[in-house]
C-alpha cells in the first residue's frame, strides 16, 4: 500500500502505520486501476467511467470508504487525545 512512501521519507524516525480495511471479501469492487495515475492520484474522467459501468459496486465502495474513514478518525482521536 501507500505506507512504504511514508517509511522511505521518514527513515530513521519511529513511525506507526494504522490501516483501516473498508471492504469485505464478498464485496464486488469496481476495477479502478486504470483511473489511478502513476503518482497515485486519481484521474477524474476514467474514475467516473469505471464507477458508471458498475454503479451498485461504486455506491458500495463509496459507502464502505466513508465508514472506513469514520473508524480511522475514531482511532486517530483515541491515539492522540
Secondary structure by P-SEA (a helix, b strand, c coil): ccaaaaaaaacccbbbbbbbbcccccccccccccccccccccccaaaaaaaaacaaaaaaaaaaaaaaaaaaaaaaaaacc
